[in-house]
Amino acid sequence: VGGALANAMAADLVLNTETDAPVIDVDAIYTFGATYFASANLTEEFDKRYHEVSYQILRPSDSVATALKAQPYWKSVANSVALLGSLAVQENTDHSLSSYLALLDPHRPQP
């Protein structure tokens, strides 16, 4: 839920201001395994502002991050990046942050 909250906070900084300028500048947003956080309409507004600097990294097998994929009301942010690969462990680590980090850095100890 942390990544979804990061996206929602960034959207709030842009969309809930009294001026056209955001409250603070957001240089980049990287989320790992973030669930879909908004309706299609809100996601479109989010993408207008953050398309160039927002990256949602997710594993296609992550059932938490992709749980709302089939629902028409919810939509992912534009820059979703699939993180492929598997770990040499028996338990399901598809949504753990440590598994995302281990796949991004092969020299990191596996969970």
BELFENVEN-V636164 format. One line per field, one symbol per residue. ss: DSSP state (A for helix, B for strand, O for the rest). phi: phi as a letter, one per 40 degrees, with the letter a starting at -180 (. if undefined). burial: b if it has 9 or more other C-alpha atoms within 8 Angstrom, else e. A space follows every 10 residues. Layout:
# BELFENVEN-V636164
ss = ???
phi = ???
burial = ???
This chain:
# BELFENVEN-V636164
ss = OAAAAAAAAA AAAAAOOOOO OOOOOOOOBB BBOOOOOBBA AAAAAAAAAA OOOBBBBBOO OOOOOOOOOO OOOBBOOOOB BBOOOOOOOO OOOOOOAAAA AAAAOOOOOO O
phi = .dcccccccc cccccbbcbc cccbcbcabb bbgcccbacd cccccdcdcb dcbbbbcacd cccccbdcdc ccccaccccc bcbchabcbc ccbdbccccc ccccbcccdc c
burial = eebbbbbbeb bebbeebeee ebeeeeeebe bbbbbbbbbb eebbbbbeee beebbbbbbb ebbebbebbe eeebbbbeeb eebeeeeeee eeebbeeebb bbbeeeeeee e
